[in-house]
Amino acid sequence: MVRKKLNSTKKENIYWYYDSNKKKKYAYRYKFYDHTGVRREKTRQNFNSSIEAEKALIALKATVLNGGEKIIFNENMTIAQWVDIYFDRKKSKWKGTSPKTYRNVIEM
């Protein structure tokens, strides 16, 4: 896979490039440090306008800065901690008695 050349825009962390159909597309790259002090980067592309990319970037910054999404980076995490995070993330997608069934299996 060939890496696309990202060109800077006047907006910070927003870039533009040409896709395979020679259409101008936009992307963002956001660099940050996680709770353990390790540098991370989130990238997303294929936006049709710089405003779309900027809105998505603002939403990402809000999530990262508020700690809203539990991003699993810790290698020393116990299985019980990982299962709790997994259960919390998936609970909203399960219907009926599935959450109760999964919780019973986890606690066995």
Secondary structure, DSSP 8 states (H G I E B T S, - for coil): ------EE-SSTTEEEEE-TTS-EEEEEEEEEE-TTS-EEEEEEEEESSHHHHHHHHHHHHHHHHHT-S-----TT--HHHHHHHHHHHHTTT--TTHHHHHHHHHH-
